[in-house]
Amino acid sequence: MDRSKIIAVTTGAISLALAIAYLIVVQILDMRGEMIPAPLIEALLKF
């Protein structure tokens, strides 16, 4: 293989690895449950 093909395959593999890692992180964060919004009244009283 010449250099340009090696670079193309390498960057493609890195791109796939990053995409899969991103999906795994999103799934882990999504498993934590529903987000609870911050209490607005208590936040305003601190100022």
Secondary structure, DSSP 8 states (H G I E B T S, - for coil): --HHHHHHHHHHHHHHHHHHHHHHHHHHHHTT-------HHHHHHT-
